[in-house]
Every structure is written in structure tokens, then in C-alpha cells.
Amino acid sequence: MRVVLIGNSGAGKTTLAKKLQDEHLLSHLDLDTLAWQDTMPPQRKPLSESKKQIDAFLGSTNNWVIEGCYADLVEMVLPVTTELVFLNPGVEQCIANCRARPWEPHKYESKEAQDANLEMLLDWVRQYYTREDEFSYVKHRALFDGFCGEKREIGG
């Protein structure tokens, strides 16, 4: 089983990934952990660096779930993906989920640091259907529509 989850921030990708990980004993990769440089302000890593880390993950396991909103990174793993899941619950649900999100220690040094970025995150979530970047509905829809393997959309 090799599953990729895409969708807006707050769509439920991490929650579903953890459920699949536990139920099917899958290795789990959150693309947030390899997409960014450790700089302020945050900047994306070169795609070649992220690809090396993705390739290392893929080489270490045969059964996995990968989740993220990065269409450019997801595109790298689609050739070996057995199922693509597009979580598309709508902006209001994503906002509610972001507000209720527990502290993510792999992303933030403290809950306070995470909360300090909440308003910026919510503004970004609200733009999902109007942006055209690698994190947008337009890019996710194109990946989903173009994928020829097993796929399902949740919400939408």
C-alpha cells in the first residue's frame, strides 16, 4: 500500500495519515518535514534536496502514506503511488481544523510559536481556491484529475 494524501492546510491529511499508518502499519512521511529550509523567514528547499529526502524515504520502505499540500513534491511520488486521496472539505472546515490543531512539535518549537502563526495560516487557507501556486486547489485538482490509478476525493 502506497497512499498519497493531498489537500488544503487543515483538510485532515495528517489525521488520516496517522489513522492509515496505525491501521495498516505504514511508514508516514509529512512533506512539511522536508520542504523547508531552517531560515527566517522560511524558504522552500531546492526541489533537488527535497527529492533526495523523498527518495531516501521511498528506499527505506515499501508500504507508506505520504501527505502534504506540495503539488511539486507529490508529483515526484505519483509514479509509485497505489492510491491518491484528495481531501477537499471546504475552507470553513479547514479553518476550524486549523484552529483546533494540537501542537506540532516537528514543525514548531512551542505551542505558542505555532499559535503566533495561526492568523497567517488562516489567511493562506482562505486563498486555497483562488491561488494558483503549488499549494492551491488548481494544482491539487490537476494532480487528482490526471492520476490514472486508484483515487478518491473526500468532500468537495
KEGU-158086 format. One record per atom (N, C-alpha, C, O): residue in three letters; x, y, z. Coordinates in steps of 0.1 Angstrom, whole numbers, plus 2048, in hexadecimal, padded with zeros to 3 digits. Layout:
N
AlaXYZ/...
//
This chain:
156
Met8087F4800/Met800800800/Met80980C800/Met81280E809/Arg8078157F6/Arg80E8227F5/Arg80482D7F2/Arg80082F7E7/Val8018347FC/Val7F683E7FC/Val7FB84C7FD/Val80484F805/Val7F68557F4/Val7F98637F5/Val7ED86B7F8/Val7E28697F2/Leu7EE874802/Leu7E387D806/Leu7E688B803/Leu7F1890806/Ile7DD8927FC/Ile7DF8A07F8/Ile7D38A87FD/Ile7C88A27FF/Gly7D58B57FE/Gly7CA8BE802/Gly7CF8CA809/Gly7DB8CB80B/Asn7C68D380B/Asn7C98E0812/Asn7CE8DD820/Asn7CC8D3826/Ser7D58E7826/Ser7D88E6834/Ser7CC8E583C/Ser7C28ED83A/Gly7CC8DC846/Gly7C08DA84E/Gly7B58D1848/Gly7AB8CF84E/Ala7B88CB83C/Ala7AF8C2836/Ala7AD8B583D/Ala7A48AD83B/Gly7B78B1845/Gly7B78A484C/Gly7C189A847/Gly7C088E84A/Lys7CB89F840/Lys7D589683A/Lys7DD88E845/Lys7DE882845/Thr7E289684F/Thr7EA88F85A/Thr7E1886862/Thr7E687B866/Thr7D588A865/Thr7CC88186D/Thr7CA874865/Thr7CB86986B/Leu7C7875858/Leu7C4869851/Leu7D186184F/Leu7D185484F/Ala7DC86884D/Ala7E986084B/Ala7EC858858/Ala7F084D857/Lys7EA85E864/Lys7ED857870/Lys7E484B872/Lys7E8840877/Lys7D784D86E/Lys7CD84186E/Lys7D2836865/Lys7D282B869/Leu7D5839859/Leu7DA82F84F/Leu7E7829854/Leu7E981D853/Gln7F083185A/Gln7FD82C85F/Gln7FA82186A/Gln800816869/Asp7F1824873/Asp7EE81B87E/Asp7E780E879/Asp7EA80387D/Glu7DD810870/Glu7D480586C/Glu7DC7FC863/Glu7D97EF863/His7E580185A/His7EC7F9850/His7FB7F7852/His8027F284A/Leu8007FC85E/Leu80E7FC861/Leu817802856/Leu8207FC851/Leu81380E852/Leu81A815847/Leu82481E84D/Leu822824858/Ser82F821845/Ser83882C848/Ser831839844/Ser82983983B/His83484384C/His82D850849/His83785B846/His84085D84E/Leu83486283C/Leu83D86E838/Leu83487A837/Leu82B87B82E/Asp83688483F/Asp83089183E/Asp83989A836/Asp84489D83B/Leu83589E82B/Leu83E8A6822/Leu8428B3828/Leu84C8B9823/Asp83B8B8832/Asp83F8C4839/Asp84D8C383E/Asp8558CC840/Thr8508B6842/Thr85D8B4849/Thr8698B5840/Thr8758B5844/Leu8678B5833/Leu8728B582A/Leu8718C081F/Leu87A8C1816/Ala8678C8820/Ala8658D2815/Ala86B8E0818/Ala86E8E880F/Trp86F8E2825/Trp8738F0829/Trp8818F082E/Trp8868E7835/Gln8888FB82B/Gln8958FE831/Gln89390383F/Gln888908842/Asp89D902848/Asp89C907855/Asp8A1915855/Asp8AB91885A/Thr89991E84F/Thr89C92C84E/Thr890935853/Thr885930854/Met893941856/Met88894B859/Met88A957850/Met89595D850/Pro88095A848/Pro874953847/Pro876945840/Pro880943839/Pro86D93C842/Pro86E92F83C/Pro86F93082C/Pro868937826/Gln877927827/Gln879926818/Gln878918814/Gln87D90F81C/Arg873915809/Arg873907804/Arg881902801/Arg88990A7FC/Lys8838F6803/Lys8908F07FF/Lys8908EE7F0/Lys8858EE7EA/Pro89B8EE7EA/Pro89C8EA7DB/Pro8958DD7DA/Pro8968D47E2/Leu88E8DB7CF/Leu8868CF7CC/Leu8908C37CC/Leu88C8B87D0/Ser89C8C57C7/Ser8A68BA7C7/Ser8A98B47D5/Ser8AB8A87D7/Glu8AA8BD7DF/Glu8AC8B97ED/Glu8A08B17F2/Glu8A28A77F8/Ser8948B67F0/Ser8888AF7F4/Ser8878A27EE/Ser8838987F4/Lys88A8A17E1/Lys8898957DA/Lys89388A7DF/Lys88F87E7E0/Lys89F88E7E3/Lys8A88857EA/Lys8A287F7F6/Lys8A38737F9/Gln89C8877FE/Gln89688280B/Gln88A879808/Gln88886F80E/Ile88287D7FE/Ile8778747FA/Ile87C8677F5/Ile87685C7F9/Asp8868677EC/Asp88B85B7E7/Asp8918527F2/Asp8908467F2/Ala8978587FC/Ala89C850808/Ala89184A80F/Ala89283E813/Phe886851811/Phe87A84C818/Phe875840810/Phe872835815/Leu873842803/Leu86D8377FA/Leu87682B7FA/Leu8718207F9/Gly88382D7FB/Gly88D8227FB/Gly88D81A808/Gly89280F809/Ser887820813/Ser88881A820/Ser87B812823/Ser87B80B82D/Thr87181381B/Thr86480C81E/Thr85D809811/Thr85E810807/Asn8547FF812/Asn84C7FB806/Asn83D7FF808/Asn8368007FF/Asn839801815/Asn82C805818/Asn82B812820/Asn83181382A/Trp82581B81A/Trp826829820/Trp81983181D/Trp81182E814/Val81883C825/Val80F847822/Val817854822/Val81F85682B/Ile81585C818/Ile81C869817/Ile811873816/Ile80787280F/Glu81387E81D/Glu80988881E/Glu80F89681D/Glu819899822/Gly80789F816/Gly80C8AD815/Gly8048B580A/Gly7FC8AF803/Cys8078C180A/Cys8008CA801/Cys8098CF7F5/Cys8058D87EE/Tyr8148C87F4/Tyr81E8CC7EA/Tyr81D8C47DD/Tyr8218B97DC/Ala8168CA7D3/Ala8138C37C7/Ala8208BF7C0/Ala8218B57BA/Asp82B8C87C1/Asp8378C57BA/Asp83E8B97C1/Asp8448B17BA/Leu83D8B77CE/Leu8438AB7D4/Leu83A89F7D2/Leu8408947D0/Val82D8A07D3/Val8248957D1/Val82688F7C3/Val8268837C1/Glu8288987BA/Glu82A8937AC/Glu83688A7AB/Glu8358817A2/Met84088B7B3/Met84C8837B3/Met8488747B7/Met84F86B7B2/Val83E8727BF/Val83B8657C4/Val82F85E7BD/Val82D8527BF/Leu8288667B5/Leu81C8607AF/Leu81F8537A6/Leu81784A7A6/Pro82B8537A0/Pro82D846798/Pro82E83A7A0/Pro82C82F79A/Val83083A7AD/Val83182E7B5/Val82582E7BF/Val8268267C9/Thr81B8367BE/Thr8108377C7/Thr80582E7C3/Thr80282C7B7/Thr7FF8277CD/Thr7F481E7CA/Thr7E78247CB/Thr7DD8207C6/Glu7E682F7D4/Glu7D98367D5/Glu7DC8447D8/Glu7E58487E0/Leu7D484D7D2/Leu7D585B7D5/Leu7C88607DB/Leu7BD85D7D5/Val7C98677E6/Val7BD86B7ED/Val7BE87B7EE/Val7C78807F3/Phe7B38817E9/Phe7B288F7E9/Phe7A88937F4/Phe79C8917F2/Leu7AD8997FF/Leu7A489E809/Leu7A08AC806/Leu7A98B5805/Asn7938AE804/Asn78E8BB800/Asn7818BF807/Asn7768BF802/Pro7838C1815/Pro7778C381D/Pro7718D281C/Pro7678D4822/Gly7788DB815/Gly7738E9815/Gly77B8F181F/Gly7818EC829/Val77C8FE81C/Val784907823/Val780908832/Val78890983B/Glu773909834/Glu76E90B842/Glu7728FF84B/Glu776901856/Gln7718F3846/Gln7758E884E/Gln7848E8850/Gln7898E485B/Cys78C8EC846/Cys79B8EC847/Cys79E8F7852/Cys7A88F585A/Ile797902852/Ile79A90C85C/Ile79790786A/Ile79F909873/Ala78C90186B/Ala7888FB879/Ala7938F187D/Ala7978F1889/Asn7978E8874/Asn7A18DE877/Asn7AF8E587B/Asn7B58E1884/Cys7B28F0874/Cys7BF8F7877/Cys7BE8FD885/Cys7C78FD88D/Arg7B2903889/Arg7B0909896/Arg7B18FE8A1/Arg7B69018AC/Ala7AD8F289E/Ala7AD8E78A8/Ala7BA8DE8A8/Ala7BB8D58B0/Arg7C38E289F/Arg7CF8DA89D/Arg7D78D98AA/Arg7DB8E38AF/Pro7DB8CD8AE/Pro7E48CC8B9/Pro7F28D18B5/Pro7F58D28A9/Trp7FB8D38BF/Trp8098D78BD/Trp8108CC8B4/Trp80F8C08B7/Glu8178D18AA/Glu81E8C88A1/Glu82D8CB8A4/Glu8338D389E/Pro8338C38AD/Pro8418C58B1/Pro84B8C38A6/Pro8568C98A7/His8488BC89C/His8518BA891/His8518C6888/His85A8C787F/Lys8488D088A/Lys8488DC882/Lys84B8E988A/Lys8508F2884/Tyr8478E9897/Tyr8488F589F/Tyr84F8F18AC/Tyr84D8E78B2/Glu8578FB8B1/Glu85E8F98BE/Glu8558F98CA/Glu8588F38D4/Ser8498FF8C8/Ser8408FF8D3/Ser8329018CE/Ser8309058C2/Lys8288FF8D6/Lys81A9018D3/Lys8189108D0/Lys8109148C8/Glu81F9188D8/Glu81E9278D7/Glu82392B8C9/Glu81D9348C3/Ala82E9268C5/Ala8349298B8/Ala82A9258AD/Ala82892C8A3/Gln8249198AE/Gln81A9158A4/Gln80E91E8A4/Gln80A923899/Asp8099228B0/Asp7FD92B8B0/Asp8009398AB/Asp7F893F8A6/Ala80D93D8AC/Ala81194A8A7/Ala80F94B898/Ala80E956892/Asn81093F891/Asn80E93F882/Asn80093C87E/Asn7FE93B872/Leu7F793A887/Leu7E9936884/Leu7E293F87A/Leu7DD93B870/Glu7E294C87D/Glu7DB955874/Glu7E1955866/Glu7D995685C/Met7EE955865/Met7F4954858/Met7EF947850/Met7EC947845/Leu7EF93C858/Leu7EB92F852/Leu7DC93084E/Leu7D992B843/Leu7D4936856/Leu7C5937852/Leu7C393F846/Leu7BB93C83D/Asp7CB94A844/Asp7CA952838/Asp7CE94A82C/Asp7C894A821/Trp7D994282E/Trp7DE93A823/Trp7D392F81F/Trp7D192C813/Val7CD929829/Val7C391F827/Val7B792581F/Val7B291E816/Arg7B3931823/Arg7A893781C/Arg7AA93980D/Arg7A193A805/Gln7B793A809/Gln7BB93D7FB/Gln7BC9307F2/Gln7BF9317E7/Tyr7B99257F8/Tyr7BB9187F1/Tyr7B59177E4/Tyr7BB9127DA/Tyr7A991C7E2/Tyr7A291A7D6/Tyr7A59267CC/Tyr7A19257C0/Thr7AC9307D0/Thr7B093B7C7/Thr7BE93B7C3/Thr7C29417B9/Arg7C79357CB/Arg7D59357C8/Arg7D792B7BC/Arg7CF9237B9/Glu7E392C7B6/Glu7E79237AC/Glu7F591E7AE/Glu7FC91A7A4/Asp7FA91E7BA/Asp8079197BE/Asp80790A7C0/Asp7FD9037BE/Glu8129047C4/Glu8138F67C6/Glu80B8F07D1/Glu8098E47D3/Phe8058F97D9/Phe7FD8F57E5/Phe7EE8F87E2/Phe7E68F67EC/Ser7EA8FB7D6/Ser7DC8FF7D3/Ser7D38F47CF/Ser7D78E97CB/Tyr7C68F77D0/Tyr7BC8EE7CA/Tyr7BE8EB7BC/Tyr7BD8DF7B7/Val7C28F57B4/Val7C48F37A6/Val7CF8E87A3/Val7CD8DF79B/Lys7DA8E97AA/Lys7E48DF7A9/Lys7E08D17AE/Lys7E38C77A8/His7D98D17BA/His7D58C47BF/His7CA8BE7B6/His7CB8B27B4/Arg7C18C67B1/Arg7B78C07A7/Arg7BE8BA79B/Arg7BA8B0796/Ala7C88C1796/Ala7CF8BC78A/Ala7D68AF78D/Ala7D58A6785/Leu7DD8AE799/Leu7E38A179C/Leu7D989679D/Leu7DB88B798/Phe7CE8997A4/Phe7C388F7A6/Phe7BD88B799/Phe7BC87F796/Asp7B9894791/Asp7B3891784/Asp7BC88A77B/Asp7B7881773/Gly7C988D77B/Gly7D2886772/Gly7D8879777/Gly7DE872770/Phe7D5875784/Phe7DA868789/Phe7D185D784/Phe7C585D785/Cys7D885377E/Cys7D1848778/Cys7CE83C781/Cys7C783277D/Gly7D483C78D/Gly7D3831796/Gly7C683279E/Gly7BE83A79C/Glu7C682A7A9/Glu7BA82B7B2/Glu7BB8397B9/Glu7C583D7BE/Lys7AF83F7BA/Lys7AE84C7C0/Lys7A084E7C6/Lys7978487C1/Arg7A08577D0/Arg79385B7D5/Arg7948697DB/Arg79F86E7DF/Glu7898707DA/Glu78887E7E0/Glu77F87D7EC/Glu7748787EB/Ile7838837F7/Ile77B884803/Ile777893804/Ile77F89B806/Gly76A895804/Gly7658A3805/Gly7648A87F7/Gly7648A07ED/Gly7628B57F5/Gly7628BB7E8/Gly7568BB7E1/Gly7558BF7D6/
//
